[in-house]
Amino acid sequence: MTLRLAGVLADARALWHRERELLVPIAGMFFVVPMLGIVLLLADNGFADVAPEKLRDAVMAFYVANLLPILLANLAIDFGTFAMLNLYLQGGGRTLGEVLLLSLRRFLPFMVIDIVAALLFSLGSSLFVLPGLFAFARTWLTAPAFAAAPERGVVEAFRQGWRRSAGFGWIVLLAAAGLTFLGAMLLVVVSTGLLGGLAALIGGPRAAETIGYVVTALIGGLAWSVLAVLRVAAYRASAPRQGM
């Protein structure tokens, strides 16, 4: 089946409304909270005072100094993504606790998929932008394939993800992900402007700054939730193809 952007977006919307009662706590627990932690870490980094030629060294020093909290935040976000995939592809009327327990039991193979996909994206991006985007799109359905049929293993999940994004379907996946990130960036820009006005009204830039951190984390959590639901919708809209 050929992936169509309109169909994927429409199905994603229906999926969102169907499970929003469980989506919200998963997103809040595993997306918003760790993202807020990262935002607060970045807020105290002092990058604004670093000379451009020393920015790279400053960023590396920041990651080294905050390696553990950054790692834990990324693990939480990855787990939340996997939990959302399982909610739709393995949910079957399960409670939130059952979905989280199911995700925990299968989290290690999911992390293998996530790491391999990230390495392929990094390798492709180091060569040129397009190979990186191609690798991203062709492996984006691997995680849903594993969530839908974990008994088939990691290798078969990669095979299914590759097959289901064959042809020009990978362009649809890139478009869906791009629209989500663009929407999130626009929300951040708009909210930043509104918070500037709020600071003028309440007379306290510190209060507006704090609200800004929370809003940024909420927008990030929303974007990551949308991406997870889009992956499920794209997986459902695709069909296995013969050959690689």
ROPAMAR-42432 format. One line per 4 residues: their letters; for each residue x negated, y, z of N, C-alpha, C, O. Coordinates in Angstrom, 1 decimal. Layout:
N
A	X:Y:Z:X:Y:Z:X:Y:Z:X:Y:Z ~ ...
end
This chain:
244
MTLR	-0.8:-1.2:0.0:0.0:0.0:0.0:-0.9:1.2:0.0:-1.8:1.3:0.8 ~ -0.6:2.2:-0.8:-1.3:3.4:-0.9:-0.9:4.4:0.2:0.3:4.6:0.5 ~ -1.9:4.9:0.9:-1.6:5.8:2.0:-1.2:7.1:1.5:-1.8:7.7:0.5 ~ -0.1:7.6:2.0:0.4:9.0:1.6:0.5:9.8:2.9:1.0:9.4:3.9
LAGV	-0.1:11.0:2.8:-0.3:11.9:3.9:1.1:12.2:4.5:1.2:12.2:5.8 ~ 2.1:12.6:3.7:3.4:12.9:4.2:4.0:11.8:5.0:4.6:12.0:6.1 ~ 3.8:10.5:4.5:4.4:9.4:5.2:3.7:9.1:6.5:4.3:8.8:7.5 ~ 2.4:9.3:6.5:1.6:9.0:7.8:2.0:10.1:8.8:2.2:9.7:10.0
LADA	2.1:11.3:8.4:2.5:12.4:9.4:3.9:12.2:9.9:4.2:12.4:11.1 ~ 4.8:11.8:9.0:6.2:11.5:9.4:6.3:10.4:10.4:7.0:10.5:11.4 ~ 5.6:9.3:10.2:5.6:8.2:11.1:4.9:8.5:12.4:5.4:8.1:13.5 ~ 3.8:9.3:12.3:3.2:9.8:13.6:4.1:10.6:14.4:4.1:10.4:15.7
RALW	4.9:11.4:13.8:5.9:12.2:14.6:6.9:11.3:15.3:7.2:11.5:16.4 ~ 7.4:10.3:14.5:8.3:9.4:15.1:7.7:8.6:16.3:8.4:8.4:17.3 ~ 6.5:8.1:16.1:5.8:7.4:17.1:5.6:8.3:18.4:5.7:7.8:19.5 ~ 5.2:9.5:18.2:5.0:10.4:19.3:6.3:10.5:20.1:6.2:10.4:21.4
HRER	7.4:10.8:19.5:8.6:10.9:20.3:9.0:9.6:20.9:9.7:9.6:22.0 ~ 8.7:8.5:20.3:9.1:7.2:20.9:8.4:6.9:22.2:9.1:6.3:23.1 ~ 7.2:7.2:22.3:6.4:6.9:23.5:5.9:8.0:24.3:4.9:7.9:25.0 ~ 6.5:9.2:24.2:5.9:10.4:24.8:5.9:10.3:26.3:5.1:11.0:27.0
ELLV	6.8:9.5:26.9:6.8:9.4:28.3:5.6:8.8:28.9:5.2:9.1:30.0 ~ 5.0:7.9:28.1:3.7:7.2:28.5:2.5:7.9:27.9:1.4:7.9:28.5 ~ 2.7:8.6:26.8:1.6:9.3:26.2:1.1:10.5:27.1:-0.1:10.7:27.2 ~ 2.0:11.2:27.7:1.7:12.3:28.5:0.8:11.9:29.7:-0.3:12.6:29.9
PIAG	1.1:10.9:30.5:0.2:10.6:31.6:-1.2:10.0:31.1:-2.2:10.3:31.8 ~ -1.2:9.3:30.0:-2.4:8.8:29.5:-3.3:10.0:29.0:-4.5:10.0:29.4 ~ -2.7:10.9:28.3:-3.5:12.1:27.8:-3.9:12.9:29.0:-5.1:13.4:29.0 ~ -3.1:13.1:30.0:-3.5:14.0:31.1:-4.6:13.4:31.9:-5.5:14.1:32.3
MFFV	-4.5:12.0:32.1:-5.5:11.3:32.9:-6.9:11.2:32.2:-7.9:11.3:32.8 ~ -6.8:10.8:31.0:-8.0:10.4:30.3:-8.5:11.4:29.2:-9.6:11.2:28.7 ~ -7.7:12.4:28.9:-8.2:13.4:27.9:-8.4:14.7:28.6:-9.5:15.3:28.6 ~ -7.3:15.3:29.2:-7.3:16.6:29.7:-8.3:16.8:30.9:-9.1:17.7:30.9
VPML	-8.3:15.8:31.9:-9.1:15.9:33.0:-10.6:15.9:32.7:-11.4:16.7:33.1 ~ -11.1:14.8:31.9:-12.5:14.8:31.5:-12.9:16.0:30.6:-14.0:16.5:30.8 ~ -12.0:16.4:29.7:-12.3:17.6:28.9:-12.5:18.8:29.7:-13.3:19.7:29.4 ~ -11.6:19.0:30.7:-11.8:20.1:31.6:-13.1:20.1:32.3:-13.7:21.1:32.5
GIVL	-13.5:18.9:32.7:-14.8:18.8:33.4:-16.0:19.2:32.5:-16.9:19.9:32.9 ~ -15.9:18.8:31.2:-16.9:19.2:30.2:-16.9:20.7:30.0:-17.9:21.3:29.9 ~ -15.7:21.3:29.9:-15.6:22.7:29.7:-16.2:23.5:30.8:-16.9:24.5:30.6 ~ -15.9:23.0:32.1:-16.5:23.7:33.2:-18.0:23.6:33.3:-18.7:24.5:33.7
LLAD	-18.5:22.4:32.8:-20.0:22.3:32.7:-20.6:23.2:31.7:-21.6:23.9:32.0 ~ -19.9:23.3:30.6:-20.4:24.2:29.5:-20.3:25.7:30.0:-21.1:26.5:29.5 ~ -19.3:26.0:30.8:-19.1:27.4:31.2:-20.3:27.9:32.0:-20.5:29.1:32.1 ~ -21.0:27.0:32.7:-22.1:27.4:33.6:-23.4:27.1:33.0:-24.5:27.1:33.7
NGFA	-23.5:26.9:31.6:-24.8:26.6:31.0:-25.7:27.7:30.7:-26.9:27.6:30.6 ~ -25.1:28.9:30.6:-25.9:30.1:30.3:-26.4:30.2:28.9:-27.4:30.9:28.7 ~ -25.8:29.5:28.0:-26.2:29.5:26.6:-26.2:30.9:26.0:-27.0:31.2:25.1 ~ -25.2:31.7:26.5:-25.1:33.0:25.9:-26.3:33.9:26.0:-26.6:34.8:25.2
DVAP	-27.1:33.6:27.0:-28.3:34.4:27.3:-29.6:33.8:26.7:-30.7:34.3:26.9 ~ -29.4:32.7:26.0:-30.6:32.0:25.4:-30.9:32.5:24.0:-30.0:32.7:23.2 ~ -32.1:32.7:23.7:-32.5:33.2:22.4:-32.2:32.1:21.4:-32.3:30.9:21.7 ~ -31.8:32.5:20.1:-31.4:31.5:19.1:-32.5:30.5:18.9:-32.1:29.3:18.7
EKLR	-33.7:30.9:18.9:-34.8:29.9:18.6:-35.0:28.9:19.7:-35.7:27.9:19.5 ~ -34.5:29.2:20.9:-34.6:28.3:22.0:-33.3:27.6:22.4:-33.2:26.8:23.3 ~ -32.3:27.8:21.5:-31.0:27.2:21.8:-31.0:25.7:21.8:-30.4:25.0:22.6 ~ -31.7:25.1:20.8:-31.8:23.6:20.7:-32.4:23.0:22.0:-31.9:22.0:22.5
DAVM	-33.5:23.6:22.4:-34.1:23.1:23.7:-33.2:23.2:24.9:-33.1:22.4:25.7 ~ -32.4:24.3:24.9:-31.5:24.6:26.0:-30.4:23.5:26.0:-30.0:23.0:27.0 ~ -29.9:23.2:24.8:-28.8:22.2:24.7:-29.3:20.8:25.1:-28.6:20.1:25.8 ~ -30.5:20.5:24.7:-31.1:19.2:25.1:-31.3:19.1:26.6:-31.0:18.1:27.2
AFYV	-31.8:20.2:27.2:-31.9:20.2:28.6:-30.6:20.1:29.3:-30.5:19.5:30.4 ~ -29.6:20.7:28.8:-28.2:20.6:29.4:-27.8:19.2:29.4:-27.2:18.7:30.4 ~ -27.9:18.5:28.3:-27.5:17.1:28.2:-28.3:16.2:29.1:-27.7:15.3:29.8 ~ -29.6:16.4:29.2:-30.4:15.6:30.1:-29.9:15.9:31.6:-29.8:14.9:32.4
ANLL	-29.7:17.1:31.9:-29.3:17.4:33.3:-27.9:16.9:33.7:-27.7:16.7:34.9 ~ -27.1:16.8:32.7:-25.7:16.4:33.0:-25.3:15.1:32.3:-24.2:14.9:31.9 ~ -26.3:14.3:32.1:-26.1:13.0:31.3:-25.0:12.2:31.9:-24.1:11.7:31.2 ~ -25.0:12.0:33.2:-24.0:11.1:33.9:-22.6:11.6:33.8:-21.7:10.8:33.3
PILL	-22.3:12.8:34.1:-20.9:13.3:34.0:-20.5:13.4:32.6:-19.3:13.1:32.3 ~ -21.4:13.7:31.6:-21.0:13.7:30.2:-20.6:12.3:29.8:-19.7:12.0:29.0 ~ -21.5:11.3:30.2:-21.2:9.9:29.8:-19.9:9.4:30.4:-19.1:8.8:29.7 ~ -19.6:9.7:31.6:-18.4:9.3:32.3:-17.2:10.0:31.6:-16.1:9.3:31.4
ANLA	-17.3:11.2:31.2:-16.2:11.9:30.5:-15.9:11.3:29.2:-14.7:11.1:28.8 ~ -17.0:10.9:28.5:-16.8:10.3:27.2:-16.2:8.9:27.3:-15.4:8.5:26.4 ~ -16.6:8.2:28.3:-16.0:6.8:28.6:-14.5:7.0:28.9:-13.7:6.1:28.4 ~ -14.2:8.0:29.6:-12.7:8.2:30.0:-11.9:8.5:28.7:-10.8:8.0:28.5
IDFG	-12.5:9.3:27.9:-11.8:9.7:26.6:-11.7:8.5:25.7:-10.6:8.3:25.1 ~ -12.7:7.7:25.6:-12.7:6.5:24.8:-11.6:5.5:25.3:-10.9:4.9:24.5 ~ -11.6:5.4:26.6:-10.6:4.5:27.2:-9.2:5.0:26.9:-8.3:4.2:26.6 ~ -9.0:6.3:27.1:-7.7:6.8:26.8:-7.2:6.6:25.4:-6.1:6.3:25.1
TFAM	-8.2:6.7:24.4:-7.9:6.5:23.0:-7.5:5.0:22.8:-6.5:4.7:22.2 ~ -8.2:4.1:23.4:-7.9:2.7:23.3:-6.6:2.4:23.9:-5.8:1.5:23.4 ~ -6.3:3.0:25.1:-5.0:2.8:25.7:-3.8:3.2:24.9:-2.8:2.5:24.8 ~ -4.0:4.3:24.2:-2.9:4.8:23.3:-2.7:3.8:22.1:-1.6:3.6:21.7
LNLY	-3.8:3.3:21.6:-3.7:2.4:20.5:-3.0:1.1:21.0:-2.1:0.6:20.3 ~ -3.3:0.7:22.1:-2.7:-0.5:22.7:-1.2:-0.3:23.0:-0.4:-1.2:22.9 ~ -0.9:1.0:23.4:0.5:1.3:23.8:1.4:1.0:22.6:2.5:0.5:22.8 ~ 0.9:1.4:21.4:1.8:1.2:20.2:1.6:-0.2:19.6:2.6:-0.8:19.1
LQGG	0.4:-0.7:19.6:0.1:-1.9:18.8:0.2:-3.2:19.7:0.2:-4.3:19.1 ~ 0.2:-3.0:21.0:0.3:-4.1:21.9:1.3:-3.9:23.0:1.5:-4.7:23.9 ~ 2.0:-2.7:22.9:2.8:-2.3:24.0:4.0:-3.2:24.3:4.0:-3.9:25.4 ~ 4.9:-3.4:23.4:6.0:-4.3:23.5:6.8:-4.2:24.7:7.2:-5.2:25.3
GRTL	7.0:-2.9:25.2:7.8:-2.7:26.4:7.0:-2.8:27.7:7.6:-2.8:28.7 ~ 5.7:-2.9:27.6:4.9:-2.9:28.8:4.9:-1.6:29.5:5.2:-0.5:29.0 ~ 4.7:-1.7:30.8:4.6:-0.5:31.7:3.2:0.2:31.5:2.3:-0.4:30.8 ~ 3.1:1.4:32.0:1.8:2.1:31.9:0.7:1.3:32.5:-0.4:1.2:31.9
GEVL	0.9:0.7:33.7:-0.1:0.0:34.4:-0.5:-1.3:33.6:-1.7:-1.6:33.5 ~ 0.4:-1.9:32.9:0.1:-3.1:32.1:-0.7:-2.7:30.9:-1.6:-3.4:30.5 ~ -0.4:-1.6:30.3:-1.1:-1.1:29.1:-2.6:-0.8:29.5:-3.5:-1.2:28.8 ~ -2.7:-0.1:30.7:-4.1:0.2:31.1:-4.9:-1.0:31.5:-6.1:-1.1:31.2
LLSL	-4.3:-2.0:32.1:-5.0:-3.2:32.5:-5.4:-4.0:31.2:-6.5:-4.5:31.2 ~ -4.5:-4.1:30.3:-4.8:-4.7:29.0:-5.9:-4.0:28.3:-6.8:-4.7:27.8 ~ -5.9:-2.7:28.3:-7.0:-2.0:27.7:-8.4:-2.2:28.4:-9.4:-2.3:27.8 ~ -8.3:-2.3:29.7:-9.5:-2.5:30.5:-10.2:-3.8:30.2:-11.4:-3.9:30.1
RRFL	-9.3:-4.8:30.0:-9.9:-6.2:29.7:-10.5:-6.3:28.4:-11.4:-7.1:28.2 ~ -10.1:-5.4:27.4:-10.7:-5.5:26.1:-11.5:-4.3:25.7:-11.8:-4.0:24.6 ~ -11.9:-3.5:26.7:-12.6:-2.3:26.5:-14.0:-2.4:26.0:-14.4:-1.6:25.1 ~ -14.7:-3.5:26.4:-16.1:-3.6:26.0:-16.2:-3.8:24.4:-17.0:-3.2:23.8
PFMV	-15.4:-4.7:23.8:-15.5:-4.9:22.4:-15.1:-3.6:21.7:-15.6:-3.2:20.6 ~ -14.1:-2.8:22.2:-13.7:-1.5:21.7:-14.9:-0.6:21.7:-15.1:0.2:20.7 ~ -15.7:-0.6:22.7:-16.9:0.3:22.8:-17.9:-0.1:21.8:-18.6:0.8:21.2 ~ -18.0:-1.4:21.5:-19.0:-1.8:20.4:-18.5:-1.2:19.1:-19.3:-0.7:18.3
IDIV	-17.2:-1.3:18.8:-16.7:-0.7:17.6:-17.0:0.8:17.6:-17.4:1.3:16.5 ~ -16.7:1.5:18.7:-16.9:2.9:18.7:-18.3:3.3:18.5:-18.6:4.3:17.8 ~ -19.3:2.6:19.1:-20.7:2.9:19.0:-21.2:2.6:17.6:-21.9:3.5:17.0 ~ -20.8:1.5:17.0:-21.2:1.2:15.6:-20.7:2.2:14.6:-21.4:2.6:13.7
AALL	-19.4:2.6:14.8:-18.8:3.6:13.9:-19.5:4.9:14.0:-19.7:5.6:13.0 ~ -19.8:5.3:15.3:-20.5:6.6:15.5:-21.9:6.5:14.8:-22.4:7.5:14.3 ~ -22.6:5.4:14.9:-23.9:5.3:14.3:-23.8:5.4:12.8:-24.7:6.0:12.2 ~ -22.8:4.8:12.2:-22.6:4.8:10.8:-22.4:6.3:10.3:-22.9:6.7:9.3
FSLG	-21.5:7.0:11.1:-21.2:8.4:10.8:-22.5:9.2:10.9:-22.8:10.1:10.1 ~ -23.3:9.0:12.0:-24.5:9.8:12.2:-25.5:9.5:11.0:-26.2:10.4:10.5 ~ -25.6:8.2:10.7:-26.6:7.9:9.6:-26.1:8.5:8.3:-26.9:9.1:7.5 ~ -24.8:8.4:8.0:-24.3:9.1:6.7:-24.5:10.6:6.8:-24.8:11.1:5.7
SSLF	-24.2:11.2:7.9:-24.4:12.6:8.0:-25.8:13.1:7.9:-26.1:14.2:7.4 ~ -26.7:12.3:8.3:-28.1:12.6:8.2:-28.6:12.6:6.8:-29.6:13.3:6.4 ~ -27.9:11.8:5.9:-28.3:11.8:4.5:-27.6:13.0:3.8:-28.3:13.7:3.0 ~ -26.4:13.2:4.0:-25.6:14.2:3.4:-24.2:14.3:4.1:-23.9:13.3:4.7
VLPG	-23.5:15.3:3.9:-22.2:15.5:4.6:-21.2:14.4:4.1:-20.5:13.8:4.9 ~ -21.1:14.3:2.8:-20.1:13.4:2.2:-20.3:11.9:2.7:-19.2:11.3:3.0 ~ -21.5:11.3:2.7:-21.6:10.0:3.2:-21.1:9.8:4.6:-20.6:8.8:5.0 ~ -21.4:10.8:5.4:-20.9:10.8:6.8:-19.4:10.8:6.9:-18.9:10.0:7.7
LFAF	-18.8:11.6:6.2:-17.3:11.7:6.2:-16.7:10.4:5.6:-15.7:9.9:6.1 ~ -17.4:9.8:4.6:-16.9:8.6:4.0:-17.0:7.4:5.1:-16.1:6.7:5.2 ~ -18.1:7.4:5.8:-18.3:6.4:6.8:-17.2:6.5:7.9:-16.7:5.6:8.4 ~ -17.0:7.8:8.3:-16.0:8.1:9.3:-14.6:7.6:8.9:-13.9:6.9:9.7
ARTW	-14.2:7.9:7.7:-12.9:7.5:7.2:-12.7:6.0:7.0:-11.7:5.5:7.3 ~ -13.8:5.4:6.5:-13.7:3.9:6.2:-13.7:3.1:7.5:-13.4:1.9:7.5 ~ -14.2:3.7:8.6:-14.2:2.9:9.9:-13.1:3.4:10.9:-13.0:2.9:12.0 ~ -12.3:4.4:10.5:-11.4:5.0:11.4:-10.2:4.1:11.8:-9.7:4.2:12.9
LTAP	-9.9:3.1:10.9:-8.9:2.1:11.2:-9.4:0.9:11.8:-8.6:-0.1:12.1 ~ -10.7:0.8:12.1:-11.2:-0.4:12.8:-10.7:-0.6:14.2:-10.3:-1.7:14.5 ~ -10.6:0.5:14.9:-10.1:0.4:16.3:-8.7:0.0:16.4:-8.3:-0.9:17.2 ~ -7.8:0.6:15.5:-6.4:0.1:15.5:-6.3:-1.4:15.1:-5.5:-2.1:15.6
AFAA	-7.2:-1.8:14.1:-7.1:-3.2:13.7:-7.5:-4.1:14.8:-6.9:-5.2:15.0 ~ -8.5:-3.7:15.7:-8.9:-4.5:16.8:-7.7:-4.5:17.9:-7.4:-5.6:18.4 ~ -7.1:-3.4:18.1:-6.0:-3.3:19.1:-4.9:-4.2:18.7:-4.2:-4.8:19.5 ~ -4.6:-4.2:17.3:-3.4:-5.0:16.8:-3.7:-6.5:16.9:-2.8:-7.3:17.1
APER	-5.0:-6.9:16.7:-5.3:-8.3:16.7:-6.6:-8.6:17.3:-7.6:-8.9:16.6 ~ -6.8:-8.4:18.6:-8.1:-8.6:19.3:-8.6:-10.0:19.2:-9.8:-10.2:19.3 ~ -7.8:-10.9:19.0:-8.2:-12.3:19.0:-9.1:-12.6:17.7:-9.8:-13.6:17.7 ~ -9.0:-11.7:16.7:-9.8:-11.9:15.5:-11.2:-11.4:15.7:-12.1:-11.7:14.8
GVVE	-11.5:-10.6:16.7:-12.9:-10.2:17.0:-13.2:-8.9:16.3:-12.5:-8.3:15.5 ~ -14.4:-8.4:16.7:-14.9:-7.1:16.2:-15.2:-7.1:14.7:-14.9:-6.2:14.0 ~ -15.9:-8.2:14.2:-16.3:-8.2:12.8:-15.1:-8.1:11.9:-15.1:-7.4:10.9 ~ -14.1:-8.9:12.2:-12.9:-8.9:11.4:-12.1:-7.6:11.5:-11.5:-7.1:10.6
AFRQ	-12.2:-6.9:12.7:-11.6:-5.6:12.8:-12.3:-4.6:11.8:-11.6:-3.8:11.2 ~ -13.6:-4.7:11.7:-14.3:-3.8:10.7:-13.9:-4.2:9.3:-13.7:-3.3:8.5 ~ -13.7:-5.4:9.0:-13.3:-5.8:7.7:-11.9:-5.3:7.4:-11.7:-4.8:6.3 ~ -11.0:-5.4:8.3:-9.6:-4.9:8.2:-9.6:-3.4:8.0:-8.9:-2.9:7.2
GWRR	-10.4:-2.7:8.8:-10.5:-1.3:8.8:-11.0:-0.8:7.4:-10.5:0.2:6.8 ~ -12.0:-1.5:6.9:-12.5:-1.1:5.6:-11.5:-1.4:4.5:-11.4:-0.5:3.6 ~ -10.8:-2.5:4.5:-9.9:-2.9:3.5:-8.7:-1.9:3.5:-8.2:-1.5:2.5 ~ -8.2:-1.6:4.7:-7.0:-0.7:4.8:-7.3:0.7:4.4:-6.3:1.5:4.2
SAGF	-8.5:1.1:4.3:-8.8:2.5:3.9:-9.5:2.5:2.5:-10.1:3.5:2.1 ~ -9.3:1.4:1.8:-9.9:1.3:0.4:-9.2:2.3:-0.5:-8.2:3.0:-0.2 ~ -9.8:2.4:-1.7:-9.3:3.4:-2.7:-9.5:4.8:-2.3:-10.5:5.2:-1.8 ~ -8.4:5.6:-2.5:-8.5:7.0:-2.0:-7.7:7.2:-0.7:-7.5:8.3:-0.3
GWIV	-7.4:6.0:0.0:-6.8:6.2:1.3:-7.7:6.9:2.3:-7.2:7.5:3.2 ~ -9.0:6.7:2.1:-9.9:7.4:3.1:-9.8:8.9:3.0:-10.0:9.6:4.0 ~ -9.4:9.4:1.8:-9.2:10.9:1.7:-8.0:11.3:2.6:-8.0:12.4:3.2 ~ -7.0:10.5:2.6:-5.8:10.8:3.4:-6.2:10.8:4.9:-5.7:11.7:5.6
LLAA	-7.0:9.8:5.3:-7.4:9.8:6.7:-8.2:11.0:7.0:-8.0:11.6:8.1 ~ -9.1:11.4:6.2:-9.9:12.7:6.4:-9.0:13.9:6.5:-9.2:14.8:7.3 ~ -8.0:13.9:5.6:-7.0:15.1:5.6:-6.3:15.1:6.9:-6.1:16.2:7.5 ~ -5.8:14.0:7.4:-5.0:13.9:8.6:-5.9:14.4:9.8:-5.4:15.2:10.6
AGLT	-7.1:13.9:9.9:-8.0:14.3:11.0:-8.3:15.7:10.9:-8.4:16.4:11.9 ~ -8.6:16.2:9.6:-8.9:17.6:9.4:-7.8:18.5:9.8:-8.1:19.6:10.4 ~ -6.6:18.2:9.5:-5.5:19.0:9.9:-5.3:19.1:11.4:-5.0:20.2:11.9 ~ -5.6:18.0:12.1:-5.5:18.0:13.5:-6.6:19.0:14.1:-6.2:19.8:15.0
FLGA	-7.8:18.8:13.7:-8.9:19.7:14.2:-8.6:21.1:13.8:-8.9:22.0:14.7 ~ -8.2:21.4:12.6:-7.9:22.8:12.2:-6.8:23.4:13.1:-6.9:24.5:13.5 ~ -5.7:22.6:13.3:-4.7:23.1:14.2:-5.2:23.4:15.6:-4.8:24.4:16.2 ~ -6.0:22.5:16.1:-6.6:22.7:17.5:-7.4:24.0:17.5:-7.4:24.7:18.5
MLLV	-8.2:24.2:16.5:-9.1:25.4:16.5:-8.2:26.7:16.4:-8.5:27.7:17.0 ~ -7.1:26.6:15.6:-6.3:27.8:15.5:-5.6:28.1:16.9:-5.4:29.2:17.3 ~ -5.2:27.0:17.6:-4.6:27.1:18.9:-5.6:27.8:19.9:-5.2:28.6:20.7 ~ -6.8:27.4:19.8:-7.9:27.9:20.7:-8.0:29.4:20.4:-8.1:30.2:21.3
VVST	-8.1:29.8:19.1:-8.3:31.2:18.7:-7.1:32.0:19.2:-7.3:33.1:19.8 ~ -5.9:31.5:19.0:-4.7:32.3:19.4:-4.6:32.4:20.9:-4.3:33.5:21.4 ~ -4.9:31.3:21.6:-4.8:31.3:23.1:-5.9:32.3:23.6:-5.7:32.9:24.6 ~ -7.1:32.3:23.0:-8.1:33.2:23.4:-7.7:34.7:23.4:-7.9:35.5:24.3
GLLG	-7.0:35.0:22.2:-6.5:36.4:22.1:-5.4:36.7:23.1:-5.4:37.8:23.7 ~ -4.6:35.7:23.4:-3.5:36.0:24.3:-4.1:36.1:25.8:-3.6:36.9:26.5 ~ -5.1:35.3:26.1:-5.7:35.4:27.4:-6.4:36.7:27.6:-6.5:37.2:28.7 ~ -7.0:37.3:26.5:-7.6:38.6:26.6:-6.6:39.6:27.0:-6.9:40.5:27.8
GLAA	-5.4:39.5:26.4:-4.3:40.4:26.8:-3.8:40.2:28.2:-3.5:41.2:28.9 ~ -3.8:38.9:28.6:-3.4:38.6:30.0:-4.4:39.2:31.0:-4.0:39.7:32.0 ~ -5.7:39.1:30.6:-6.7:39.7:31.5:-6.5:41.2:31.7:-6.7:41.7:32.8 ~ -6.1:41.9:30.7:-5.9:43.3:30.8:-4.6:43.6:31.6:-4.6:44.6:32.3
LIGG	-3.6:42.7:31.6:-2.4:42.9:32.4:-2.6:42.6:33.9:-2.2:43.4:34.7 ~ -3.3:41.5:34.1:-3.5:41.1:35.6:-4.7:41.8:36.2:-4.9:41.8:37.4 ~ -5.5:42.4:35.3:-6.7:43.1:35.9:-7.8:42.2:36.4:-8.6:42.7:37.2 ~ -7.8:41.0:36.0:-8.8:40.1:36.6:-9.3:39.1:35.5:-8.6:38.1:35.2
PRAA	-10.4:39.4:34.9:-11.0:38.6:33.8:-11.3:37.2:34.4:-11.3:36.2:33.6 ~ -11.7:37.1:35.6:-12.0:35.8:36.2:-10.8:34.8:36.2:-10.9:33.6:35.9 ~ -9.6:35.4:36.5:-8.4:34.6:36.5:-8.1:34.1:35.1:-7.7:33.0:34.8 ~ -8.2:35.0:34.1:-7.9:34.7:32.7:-8.9:33.7:32.2:-8.6:32.8:31.4
ETIG	-10.2:33.8:32.7:-11.2:32.8:32.3:-10.9:31.4:32.8:-11.1:30.5:32.1 ~ -10.4:31.4:34.0:-10.0:30.1:34.6:-8.9:29.5:33.8:-8.9:28.3:33.5 ~ -7.9:30.3:33.5:-6.7:29.8:32.7:-7.2:29.4:31.4:-6.7:28.4:30.8 ~ -8.2:30.1:30.8:-8.7:29.7:29.5:-9.3:28.3:29.5:-9.2:27.6:28.5
YVVT	-10.1:28.0:30.6:-10.7:26.7:30.7:-9.6:25.6:30.6:-9.7:24.6:29.9 ~ -8.5:25.8:31.4:-7.4:24.8:31.5:-6.7:24.7:30.1:-6.4:23.6:29.6 ~ -6.5:25.9:29.5:-5.8:25.9:28.2:-6.7:25.1:27.1:-6.1:24.4:26.3 ~ -8.0:25.4:27.1:-8.9:24.7:26.2:-8.8:23.2:26.4:-8.8:22.4:25.4
ALIG	-8.8:22.7:27.7:-8.7:21.3:27.9:-7.4:20.7:27.5:-7.3:19.6:27.0 ~ -6.3:21.5:27.7:-5.0:21.0:27.3:-4.9:20.9:25.7:-4.4:19.9:25.2 ~ -5.5:21.9:25.0:-5.5:21.8:23.6:-6.3:20.6:23.1:-5.9:19.9:22.2 ~ -7.5:20.4:23.7:-8.3:19.3:23.4:-7.6:18.0:23.6:-7.7:17.1:22.8
GLAW	-6.9:17.9:24.7:-6.1:16.7:25.0:-5.0:16.4:24.0:-4.8:15.3:23.6 ~ -4.3:17.5:23.6:-3.3:17.4:22.6:-3.9:16.9:21.3:-3.3:16.0:20.6 ~ -5.0:17.5:20.9:-5.6:17.1:19.6:-6.0:15.7:19.6:-5.8:15.0:18.6 ~ -6.6:15.2:20.7:-7.1:13.8:20.8:-5.9:12.9:20.8:-6.0:11.8:20.2
SVLA	-4.8:13.3:21.4:-3.6:12.4:21.4:-3.0:12.3:20.0:-2.6:11.2:19.6 ~ -3.0:13.4:19.3:-2.5:13.4:17.9:-3.3:12.5:17.0:-2.8:11.8:16.2 ~ -4.6:12.6:17.2:-5.5:11.8:16.4:-5.3:10.3:16.7:-5.3:9.5:15.7 ~ -5.1:9.9:17.9:-4.8:8.5:18.3:-3.5:8.1:17.6:-3.4:7.0:17.1
VLRV	-2.5:8.9:17.7:-1.2:8.5:17.1:-1.3:8.4:15.6:-0.7:7.6:14.9 ~ -2.0:9.4:15.0:-2.2:9.3:13.6:-2.9:8.0:13.1:-2.6:7.5:12.1 ~ -3.9:7.6:13.9:-4.6:6.3:13.6:-3.6:5.1:13.6:-3.7:4.3:12.7 ~ -2.7:5.1:14.5:-1.7:4.1:14.5:-0.8:4.2:13.3:-0.5:3.2:12.7
AAYR	-0.3:5.4:13.0:0.6:5.6:11.9:-0.1:5.2:10.6:0.5:4.6:9.7 ~ -1.4:5.6:10.4:-2.1:5.2:9.2:-2.3:3.7:9.1:-2.2:3.1:8.0 ~ -2.6:3.1:10.2:-2.7:1.6:10.3:-1.4:0.9:9.8:-1.4:0.0:9.1 ~ -0.3:1.4:10.4:1.0:0.9:10.0:1.3:1.1:8.6:2.0:0.2:7.9
ASAP	0.9:2.2:8.0:1.2:2.5:6.6:0.3:1.8:5.6:0.7:1.7:4.4 ~ -0.7:1.2:6.1:-1.7:0.5:5.2:-1.4:-1.0:5.2:-0.6:-1.5:6.0 ~ -2.0:-1.6:4.2:-1.8:-3.1:4.1:-3.1:-3.7:3.8:-3.9:-3.1:3.2 ~ -3.3:-5.0:4.3:-4.6:-5.6:4.0:-4.8:-5.8:2.5:-3.9:-6.0:1.7
RQGM	-6.1:-5.6:2.0:-6.4:-5.7:0.7:-7.4:-6.8:0.5:-8.2:-7.1:1.4 ~ -7.4:-7.4:-0.7:-8.4:-8.5:-0.9:-9.7:-7.9:-1.3:-9.8:-6.9:-2.1 ~ -10.8:-8.5:-0.8:-12.1:-8.1:-1.1:-12.5:-6.9:-0.3:-11.7:-6.3:0.5 ~ -13.8:-6.5:-0.4:-14.3:-5.4:0.4:-14.4:-4.2:-0.4:-14.8:-3.1:0.0
end
